[in-house]
Amino acid sequence: MNRFPAYISLDDRPVLIIGGGASALAKARLMVTAGATLTVIGEKLSRETKSALKGKARLIERAPVVADIEASVLVFITEGANDQVERWVEAARIAGVLVNVVDRPEYCDFTTPSIIDRGRVTVSISTDGAAPVLGRKLRADIEALLPSKVGSLADFADQYRDAVKSKINESERRQFWERFFEGPIAAQVLTGDEAGAHEAMLALINGPASEAREGVVHIVGAGPGDPDLLTIKALRLLQRADVILYDRLVSDDILALARRDAERFYVGKAKANHAVPQDEIEARLVAFAREGKMVVRLKGGDPFIFGRGGEELETVRAAGIPVFTTPGITAAAGCAAAANMALTHRDHSQAVTFVTGHAKGEGEPDLDWSALAALKNTLVVYMGVSKADSIGAKLIAHGREASTPVAVIEKGTRADQKIIKGTLGQLGQLIDAGSVIGPALLVIGEVAALADGETLLAIAQKERLVA
Ligand SMILES: C[S@@+](CC[C@H](N)C(=O)[O-])C[C@H]1O[C@@H](n2cnc3c(N)ncnc32)[C@H](O)[C@@H]1O
C-alpha cells in the first residue's frame, strides 16, 4: 500500500479548484457531492463549468493567488504552465494544505479514487495512479455486485443500533447483525419494502431470540444458459447463498459463479424421470430456511414461465417463510436473441403466445389447437421436441398453413446452440435432420423466416460434403 485510504469530512470546509475546463468541472462535481464549500478559480472558466456550478460554487475568473490556496483545506490544480503549477504546489506545502495536481502524481499529496457512491455506503478503488482504466473497470465490476439500495440498508440498520444495543447482549450482538444482513428483513429493505421491513424488525427485536435465526428463500431465474445473461441481482444472490437447489437446465458456468462454500443440491427433472419429486423439493426449501439459511432456488429461464416457481412460492409462503422472486430471461427471449429473430414484428406478427408441448404422462398436451392455429401470430412451444411431429400436424389440421415458417432452437444462447429452419409441414423432419434432443424451442410463425439458422437443404449439403 503506497497511500493510506481515509475518508475526509468536507462538510462546509473550503476546497479550491484551480482551472475552468472539463477536468476542473469533474473534480468540482465530486466536491459538491461531498458537501465542500467550493471555490473554482481560473483565468477562463468554460461555459459548461459556469452553468453546471452556478449557485453551487464560488466562480472567480482570474489567476489564483497564494491567499486563495492558504484559505483552503484541499486544492486541486487542473491546469497551468509548469512553473505556475510548481509555485502553487510550493505555496500549498508551506501553508500545510493538501494538494492534488491532475495527471501529475509526483506533485500529489493525495489522489482521488474511483468511487462507488451508495449514500452512506461508499467504496473507493485506487491503483495509486498506475492504471486508472483498471480502477474504473474494477469499479464497474464492484458496482454490479452492490445492490442499488445498500445505502438504504445502512441507514435502516443505523436507525436500530440503539434499540439492538439495549435489547441484545453484547456477546450476541455481532451474530445478530450478521444474521440480519443475510436475512429476510435486509432482503425486504433491498427490494424497497421499507415499511414491511420496519414492522418485521420491531417484531424481531421485541420477540424471542430464536426468531433472529429465520431463513429466507429466493426463487431465482438463471436465464437460458449463457452466464452473461444472468441478472445482476441473481448473481448477487448466488454469491450470498448458503444453499442452492438447482435444476437440470442450470449450466455449470452459472453454478461456477456461486459462493464457493455454498451447499449445492441438484434437484433437476428430466421428462418422466423426476430425480427429486416436486413436493420433496418444496419440503427441502422449507427445511433449509427453517435452519436459518439463505436458500436460493435456481431455475432455468424465468421461474414463473413453465417453471413451477409459483407452486414453490406458495408452499414456502404457506410455511410462513419469507420468499422473494428474481426473474430471469425466459428461453423464448434468449433464443430469439440468439437467432437474431424478433418474436413480434410490425410487418409479420402482432402477438406472441407461449405454450407447453409437454403433457402429464405420455399423452398429448391439452391445448386448444383451433384457437392456436387461428391466431396466425408467433407461437413458441416449450418442451415440444418429442411431440413436434404431432404438434405440426395438429396445427395444420386446424387451419395453419403447412408453409408457415418455423425455427427449432436447441440450447439457445449456449456455445453449442443449434438453429434449424423450415416450414410447419417439415417440423418432425427438422428435429430428425438436426438430431435435436433438447432443450429446444419450436418457434412457429412468419418471424421464424427471419432467424439465422440452417435449412434442411444446407444440412443435407453439409452431410454430403462430410460423406
Ligand atoms: C421446464 S421448461 C423451463 C422453462 C424456463 N422456466 C424458461 O423460462 O425458459 C424447459 C423448457 O424450456 C426450453 N428451454 C430452456 N432453456 C432453453 C434453451 N437454452 N434453448 C432452447 N430451449 C430452452 C425447452 O423447451 C425446455 O424443454
Ligand as a Chemical Component Dictionary entry (heavy atoms), coordinates in Angstrom:
data_LIG
# 
_chem_comp.id                   LIG 
_chem_comp.type                 NON-POLYMER 
_chem_comp.pdbx_formal_charge   0 
_chem_comp.three_letter_code    LIG 
# 
loop_
_chem_comp_atom.comp_id 
_chem_comp_atom.atom_id 
_chem_comp_atom.alt_atom_id 
_chem_comp_atom.type_symbol 
_chem_comp_atom.charge 
_chem_comp_atom.model_Cartn_x 
_chem_comp_atom.model_Cartn_y 
_chem_comp_atom.model_Cartn_z 
_chem_comp_atom.pdbx_ordinal 
LIG C1  C1  C 0  -39.358 -26.782 -17.780 1  
LIG S1  S1  S 1  -39.227 -25.615 -19.090 2  
LIG C2  C2  C 0  -38.486 -24.298 -18.237 3  
LIG C3  C3  C 0  -38.608 -23.018 -18.939 4  
LIG C4  C4  C 0  -37.921 -21.899 -18.199 5  
LIG N1  N1  N 0  -38.551 -21.630 -16.962 6  
LIG C5  C5  C 0  -37.835 -20.620 -19.035 7  
LIG O1  O1  O 0  -38.422 -19.595 -18.655 8  
LIG O2  O2  O -1 -37.142 -20.667 -20.057 9  
LIG C6  C6  C 0  -37.908 -26.292 -20.009 10 
LIG C7  C7  C 0  -38.005 -25.991 -21.496 11 
LIG O3  O3  O 0  -37.577 -24.676 -21.756 12 
LIG C8  C8  C 0  -36.989 -24.625 -23.032 13 
LIG N2  N2  N 0  -35.597 -24.161 -22.870 14 
LIG C9  C9  C 0  -34.969 -23.828 -21.752 15 
LIG N3  N3  N 0  -33.722 -23.404 -21.999 16 
LIG C10 C10 C 0  -33.566 -23.466 -23.326 17 
LIG C11 C11 C 0  -32.511 -23.131 -24.208 18 
LIG N4  N4  N 0  -31.347 -22.658 -23.758 19 
LIG N5  N5  N 0  -32.709 -23.317 -25.539 20 
LIG C12 C12 C 0  -33.873 -23.784 -26.001 21 
LIG N6  N6  N 0  -34.903 -24.090 -25.212 22 
LIG C13 C13 C 0  -34.756 -23.949 -23.895 23 
LIG C14 C14 C 0  -37.054 -26.017 -23.613 24 
LIG O4  O4  O 0  -38.233 -26.122 -24.358 25 
LIG C15 C15 C 0  -37.121 -26.849 -22.363 26 
LIG O5  O5  O 0  -37.694 -28.107 -22.610 27 
# 
loop_
_chem_comp_bond.comp_id 
_chem_comp_bond.atom_id_1 
_chem_comp_bond.atom_id_2 
_chem_comp_bond.value_order 
_chem_comp_bond.pdbx_ordinal 
LIG C1  S1  SING 1  
LIG S1  C2  SING 2  
LIG S1  C6  SING 3  
LIG C2  C3  SING 4  
LIG C3  C4  SING 5  
LIG C4  N1  SING 6  
LIG C4  C5  SING 7  
LIG C5  O1  DOUB 8  
LIG C5  O2  SING 9  
LIG C6  C7  SING 10 
LIG C7  O3  SING 11 
LIG C7  C15 SING 12 
LIG O3  C8  SING 13 
LIG C8  N2  SING 14 
LIG C8  C14 SING 15 
LIG N2  C9  SING 16 
LIG N2  C13 SING 17 
LIG C9  N3  DOUB 18 
LIG N3  C10 SING 19 
LIG C10 C11 SING 20 
LIG C10 C13 DOUB 21 
LIG C11 N4  SING 22 
LIG C11 N5  DOUB 23 
LIG N5  C12 SING 24 
LIG C12 N6  DOUB 25 
LIG N6  C13 SING 26 
LIG C14 O4  SING 27 
LIG C14 C15 SING 28 
LIG C15 O5  SING 29 
# 
